Amino acid sequence: MLREMEVRKAPIKEKQYRLADGNGLTLLVKPNGSKLWQHRYRFLNKEKLLSLGQYPLVGIKEAREKCLEAKRLLSEGIDPSVQKQLDKIEQEHATRTSFLLLAEEFLESLYDRELADQTMKKKEWHIRTLAEPLHKRPINDITSAEILHLLKGIERSGRRETAKKLRGTLSAIFRLAVVTLRAENDPTYAIKGALLPPKVTNRAAITDEKQFGCLLRDLDEFTGWRVIADAIKFQILTMTRPGEVRGAKKQEFDLEKRVWTIPAERMKMRREHKVPLSDQAMKIVNENWSEIEAVELIFPSLISNRKWLSENAFNSALRRMGYSQEEVTAHGFRVTASTLLNEREYNGDFIEAALAHQDKNVIRRTYNRSTYWDQRVQLMQEWADLCDEFRSH
């Protein structure tokens, strides 16, 4: 048997040669100085050669262990060279079915569906940042315990809602793997009830008419950039979400019919929503309408007229006006409208339609396709008039 010193100091010659270690294991020494472990064996009466790795990356001990493993396979009637190729194919297959690869396919499918930019940013963050420990794992090898460990770590940091949303994203990826025959099951299903429920925090909103009137007066006196105050007023008058207003484009408005059509990709429920515009809302649109054809946005950013106002622009303005996060948020204006209109006994169906809410009763939602358009036209004008009334008190 060879000794470490003999292997390390094996001389380089003009022609390659072999040093025998026994049991068919040899060291091939090449003229360029490289040294390769090889195992000579016979299978089905044919002499074959199996490469076991290069010295010193593979030492004597490891080479001998590989040689013994090859002999074990031969004793079971398995060709070691064929088994090596099969192992390589299996490893390549595992790489092609890694979690990250499936996650990339999942993201691509979401982009094809043209989901909202904010939704895609969250999905990207879920997959590329939060799920990074799973990236290189073969997707069929990932266990429920492994995922629970990942989600519990996020949960312990106080982000219960994030943990819940991440579980949903992971589940969608595993379902894709199952239907494409690259995983046997969805391991997130077993841990569905293992996470703590998110702490529900209601949107801070003003629901008192006098206090709301005071806020509307403060908006009129806002000393910051005027377009932000106008955008907030427009959001209040249309009962829409901040993101829907920030992305409002000229081509979405029919000025003659006084209708704003919000495309499905910018709506939370991914359904197109038409908003009837009151006299007051139309005034704001006309005042902010740019005659420059290249400017698409109604309420563009101060930095660039091609960019949206920042996601925090509305709330930052409210803080500058002296309203804390506990008192009011931009999302809370929808709560304000709903509460004040319901208190004045306006029809609840009309209010829910104006807010683009789906009926919680599945059967009723299936059969009731009415948008209550005529009633909403009247409602939006009366809501705008009420806002003027609140402002004047």
C-alpha positions in Angstrom: 0.0 0.0 0.0 1.1 3.5 -0.8 2.3 5.9 1.9 1.4 9.6 2.0 5.0 10.6 1.4 5.2 8.4 -1.8 2.0 10.0 -3.2 3.0 13.5 -2.4 6.6 13.2 -3.8 5.7 11.0 -6.8 8.2 12.2 -9.5 6.9 13.8 -12.7 8.1 11.9 -15.8 7.9 12.4 -19.6 5.2 9.8 -19.8 2.3 9.2 -17.5 2.6 6.2 -15.1 0.7 4.6 -12.3 1.4 3.7 -8.7 -0.5 0.7 -7.3 -2.1 0.9 -3.8 -3.9 -2.5 -3.9 -7.4 -3.7 -4.4 -7.4 -2.3 -7.9 -6.7 1.3 -6.6 -4.0 3.2 -8.5 -2.6 6.7 -8.7 -2.1 8.0 -12.2 0.7 10.6 -12.4 0.6 12.7 -15.5 3.5 14.7 -17.2 1.8 18.0 -16.2 2.0 17.0 -12.5 -1.6 16.2 -11.9 -2.3 13.0 -9.9 -5.6 11.1 -10.3 -7.0 8.2 -8.3 -8.4 5.4 -10.4 -10.0 2.0 -9.7 -9.5 -0.8 -12.2 -12.2 -3.5 -12.1 -14.1 -6.0 -14.3 -17.8 -6.0 -14.9 -19.5 -8.6 -17.1 -16.0 -9.8 -18.2 -15.0 -6.3 -19.4 -12.1 -4.4 -17.8 -13.3 -0.9 -16.8 -11.7 2.2 -15.1 -13.5 4.4 -12.5 -12.1 7.9 -11.7 -12.2 8.6 -7.9 -10.9 12.2 -7.9 -7.7 14.2 -8.0 -5.0 14.3 -5.4 -4.7 16.2 -3.0 -8.4 17.1 -3.1 -9.0 13.5 -2.5 -6.5 12.0 -0.1 -5.4 8.4 0.3 -8.0 7.5 3.0 -10.9 8.9 1.0 -9.7 7.2 -2.2 -9.6 3.9 -0.4 -13.1 4.4 0.9 -14.4 5.1 -2.6 -12.6 2.0 -3.8 -14.3 -0.1 -1.2 -17.7 1.4 -2.0 -17.1 0.5 -5.7 -16.3 -3.1 -4.6 -19.5 -3.1 -2.5 -21.6 -2.1 -5.6 -19.9 -4.8 -7.7 -20.8 -7.4 -5.1 -24.4 -6.3 -5.6 -24.2 -6.6 -9.3 -24.0 -2.9 -9.9 -21.5 -1.2 -12.3 -19.8 1.6 -10.3 -19.3 3.7 -13.4 -23.0 3.5 -14.3 -24.0 4.3 -10.7 -21.7 7.4 -10.8 -23.5 8.6 -13.9 -26.9 8.0 -12.3 -25.8 9.9 -9.1 -24.7 12.8 -11.3 -28.0 12.9 -13.2 -29.9 12.8 -9.9 -27.8 15.7 -8.5 -28.5 17.7 -11.7 -32.2 16.9 -11.4 -32.2 18.1 -7.8 -30.6 21.4 -8.9 -33.2 21.8 -11.6 -35.9 21.3 -8.9 -34.5 23.6 -6.3 -36.9 25.8 -4.3 -35.4 28.9 -5.9 -36.0 27.6 -9.4 -39.7 26.9 -8.7 -40.0 30.3 -6.9 -38.7 32.0 -10.1 -41.3 30.2 -12.2 -44.0 31.3 -9.7 -42.9 34.9 -9.9 -42.9 34.7 -13.7 -46.5 33.5 -13.6 -47.4 36.5 -11.4 -45.7 38.9 -13.7 -47.7 37.4 -16.6 -50.9 38.1 -14.7 -49.8 41.8 -14.4 -50.3 42.1 -10.7 -49.9 45.5 -9.0 -46.3 46.7 -8.5 -46.7 46.8 -4.8 -48.0 43.2 -4.7 -45.0 42.0 -6.8 -42.5 43.9 -4.5 -43.9 42.0 -1.5 -43.8 38.6 -3.3 -40.2 39.3 -4.4 -39.3 40.2 -0.8 -41.0 37.1 0.5 -39.0 34.9 -1.9 -35.7 36.5 -2.3 -35.1 37.7 1.3 -37.3 35.9 3.8 -37.2 32.5 2.1 -33.5 32.7 1.4 -32.6 29.7 3.7 -34.7 27.5 1.3 -33.2 28.7 -2.0 -30.7 25.8 -2.7 -32.8 23.0 -1.2 -34.4 20.4 -3.5 -38.1 21.4 -3.2 -39.3 17.8 -2.6 -36.9 17.5 0.4 -38.2 20.5 2.3 -40.2 19.4 5.3 -43.0 21.0 7.3 -40.7 21.3 10.3 -38.1 23.2 8.2 -40.8 25.7 7.1 -42.2 26.0 10.6 -38.7 26.8 12.0 -38.4 29.6 9.3 -41.8 31.1 10.0 -41.6 30.9 13.8 -38.3 32.9 13.6 -40.2 35.7 11.8 -43.1 35.4 14.2 -40.9 35.8 17.2 -39.6 39.0 15.8 -43.2 40.4 16.2 -44.1 40.1 12.5 -47.1 37.7 12.8 -48.8 39.1 9.7 -45.6 38.7 7.6 -45.2 35.1 8.8 -48.8 34.4 7.7 -48.4 36.0 4.3 -45.1 34.2 3.7 -46.7 30.8 4.5 -49.3 31.7 1.8 -46.6 32.5 -0.7 -44.6 29.3 0.1 -47.8 27.3 -0.3 -48.5 28.7 -3.8 -44.9 27.7 -4.8 -45.3 24.2 -3.5 -48.7 23.8 -5.2 -46.9 24.7 -8.5 -44.3 22.1 -7.7 -47.0 19.5 -7.1 -49.0 20.1 -10.3 -45.7 20.0 -12.3 -44.7 16.7 -10.7 -41.7 18.1 -8.9 -43.0 17.7 -5.4 -45.3 15.1 -3.8 -47.1 17.5 -1.4 -47.4 20.9 0.1 -45.6 20.8 3.4 -47.1 24.2 4.5 -50.5 22.6 4.8 -49.6 20.7 8.0 -48.5 23.9 9.8 -51.6 25.9 8.8 -52.8 26.2 12.4 -49.3 26.4 14.0 -48.8 30.1 13.6 -50.2 32.7 16.0 -52.9 34.9 14.5 -51.9 38.4 13.4 -52.7 41.2 15.8 -55.5 43.1 14.2 -55.0 46.8 14.2 -57.8 48.9 12.8 -57.0 51.8 10.5 -56.7 55.0 12.5 -59.6 57.2 11.3 -61.6 60.3 12.4 -65.3 59.4 12.7 -66.6 62.5 14.3 -68.1 65.1 11.9 -66.7 68.2 13.7 -63.1 66.7 13.9 -63.3 65.6 10.3 -64.4 69.2 9.3 -61.4 70.5 11.2 -59.1 68.2 9.2 -60.7 69.4 5.9 -60.0 73.0 6.9 -56.4 72.1 7.8 -56.1 70.6 4.3 -57.2 73.8 2.8 -54.6 75.7 4.8 -51.8 73.1 4.1 -48.5 75.0 3.4 -46.7 72.1 1.8 -46.8 71.1 -1.8 -50.3 71.8 -3.1 -50.7 68.6 -5.2 -50.4 66.4 -2.1 -53.3 68.2 -0.4 -55.3 68.0 -3.6 -54.6 64.3 -3.9 -55.7 63.7 -0.3 -58.9 65.7 -0.9 -59.6 63.7 -4.1 -59.1 60.5 -2.2 -61.6 61.6 0.4 -64.2 62.6 -2.2 -63.9 59.4 -4.2 -63.6 57.0 -1.2 -60.7 55.3 -2.9 -57.3 54.0 -1.6 -54.1 56.1 -1.6 -52.4 53.9 -4.2 -55.4 54.2 -6.5 -55.2 58.0 -6.4 -51.4 58.2 -6.6 -51.5 56.2 -9.8 -54.4 58.1 -11.4 -53.7 58.8 -15.1 -55.4 61.1 -17.5 -56.4 58.3 -19.9 -58.5 56.8 -17.0 -60.8 59.8 -16.9 -63.8 60.5 -19.1 -64.3 64.2 -18.4 -67.5 64.5 -20.4 -69.2 61.6 -18.6 -67.4 62.5 -15.3 -66.2 59.0 -14.7 -62.8 57.8 -13.4 -62.1 54.1 -14.4 -59.5 52.5 -12.1 -57.9 49.5 -14.0 -58.1 46.1 -12.3 -54.3 45.9 -11.8 -54.4 48.9 -9.4 -57.4 47.6 -7.4 -57.1 45.4 -4.4 -59.6 42.9 -5.6 -58.2 43.0 -9.2 -61.6 44.2 -10.6 -62.0 47.3 -12.7 -63.8 50.0 -10.6 -65.7 53.0 -12.0 -66.0 56.1 -9.8 -68.6 58.8 -10.5 -67.1 62.2 -10.0 -68.8 64.9 -8.0 -68.6 68.6 -8.9 -65.9 69.0 -6.2 -63.9 66.0 -7.5 -64.1 67.3 -11.0 -62.8 70.7 -9.9 -59.7 69.1 -8.4 -59.1 67.0 -11.6 -59.4 70.1 -13.8 -57.0 72.1 -11.6 -54.4 69.4 -11.7 -54.8 68.3 -15.3 -51.6 68.9 -17.3 -51.8 70.1 -20.8 -48.4 68.5 -21.5 -49.2 65.3 -23.4 -46.2 63.4 -22.0 -47.5 64.0 -18.4 -49.8 61.1 -17.7 -50.3 61.4 -13.9 -52.9 63.7 -12.4 -51.0 63.9 -9.1 -47.3 63.5 -10.1 -44.3 63.5 -7.8 -42.4 66.7 -7.1 -39.2 64.9 -8.2 -40.5 63.9 -11.6 -43.8 64.5 -13.3 -43.5 60.9 -14.6 -43.2 59.4 -11.2 -45.9 58.6 -8.6 -46.1 60.4 -5.3 -44.2 58.3 -2.7 -46.2 55.7 -0.8 -45.8 57.7 2.4 -46.6 61.1 0.9 -50.2 61.3 2.2 -49.3 60.2 5.8 -46.3 62.5 5.9 -48.5 65.4 5.0 -51.0 64.5 7.8 -48.1 64.4 10.3 -46.9 67.8 9.2 -50.5 69.0 9.8 -50.2 67.8 13.4 -52.2 64.5 13.2 -50.5 61.5 14.8 -50.5 58.0 13.4 -52.9 57.0 16.2 -55.4 59.7 15.1 -55.6 59.3 11.3 -54.0 57.6 8.3 -54.7 58.0 4.6 -56.2 54.5 4.5 -58.6 55.5 7.3 -60.5 58.0 5.1 -62.5 55.2 3.7 -63.5 54.3 7.3 -64.4 57.9 7.8 -66.7 58.0 4.7 -68.3 54.7 5.5 -69.0 55.5 9.2 -70.4 59.0 8.6 -72.6 57.9 5.7 -73.9 54.9 7.6 -74.6 57.1 10.7 -76.8 59.3 8.4 -78.6 56.1 7.3 -77.5 56.0 3.7 -78.1 52.6 2.0 -75.4 50.2 3.0 -75.3 48.5 -0.4 -74.6 51.8 -2.1 -71.8 52.6 0.3 -70.2 49.2 -0.1 -70.4 49.5 -3.9 -68.8 52.9 -3.7 -65.9 51.4 -1.7 -65.5 48.6 -4.2 -66.2 46.0 -1.5 -67.4 42.5 -2.4 -70.5 41.2 -0.7 -69.3 38.8 2.1 -72.3 36.6 1.3 -71.0 34.4 -1.5 -74.4 33.4 -2.7 -75.7 36.9 -2.7 -72.5 38.1 -4.5 -73.0 35.5 -7.2 -76.5 36.6 -8.0 -76.3 40.3 -7.3 -74.3 41.8 -10.1 -75.7 45.4 -9.7 -73.2 48.3 -9.4 -75.9 50.7 -8.2 -74.5 53.2 -10.6 -77.3 55.8 -10.5 -77.5 55.6 -6.8 -73.7 56.0 -6.5 -73.7 59.1 -8.7 -76.1 60.7 -6.3 -74.2 59.3 -3.2 -70.9 60.7 -4.3 -72.3 64.2 -4.9 -74.1 64.1 -1.6 -70.9 62.9 0.2 -68.9 65.8 -1.4 -71.6 68.3 -0.3 -71.5 66.8 3.2 -67.7 67.3 3.3 -68.3 71.0 2.4 -70.9 71.2 5.2 -68.4 69.6 7.7 -65.7 72.0 6.6 -67.9 75.1 7.2 -68.9 74.2 10.8 
